[in-house]
Amino acid sequence: MRFFANGWKGFVLMAWLPVALSAPTAMEASTMWMTVGEQRFAIALDDNPSTRQLLTRLPLSLEMTDLHGNEKYATVQPPLPTQPYRPGTIHSGDFLLYGDDTLVVFYKTFDSSYRYSRLGRIERPQDLAEVLGRGDVRVTFTLHE
């Protein structure tokens, strides 16, 4: 049997070859972009069913509503898969899913008893509160810069 003529190294190469040749998946692009006006923010995405489903809907432009002076939210349809958890402390820059249909971008840090599914985290949220401002805002989510 000459299949393993190159020894175990050839076997390892043959085992990984289908993976190396497979088409890229949506989660290989683990950064999503959020644009508000002229400002762009990179969002490091978690790899889970919610984010994988969300990526299939991009680009997505939403009118996000302000709530409590610490978050912007928008409803999406159809609903997304969920993996709810209780974070305890919400951090500025958290990108979460409330219920199965509400995307939430948090721009202040505070304690919360609510349950969310984690989507990702805005990488440099320092100017987020200023850019999002007061009131509603149009936000565009894209995969490419």
Helices and strands as residue ranges (DSSP letters): G 2-4, H 7-21, G 26-28, E 31-36, E 39-45, H 49-55, E 60-67, E 71-75, E 89-90, E 94-98, E 102-106, E 110-111, E 116-122, G 125-127, H 128-132, E 137-142
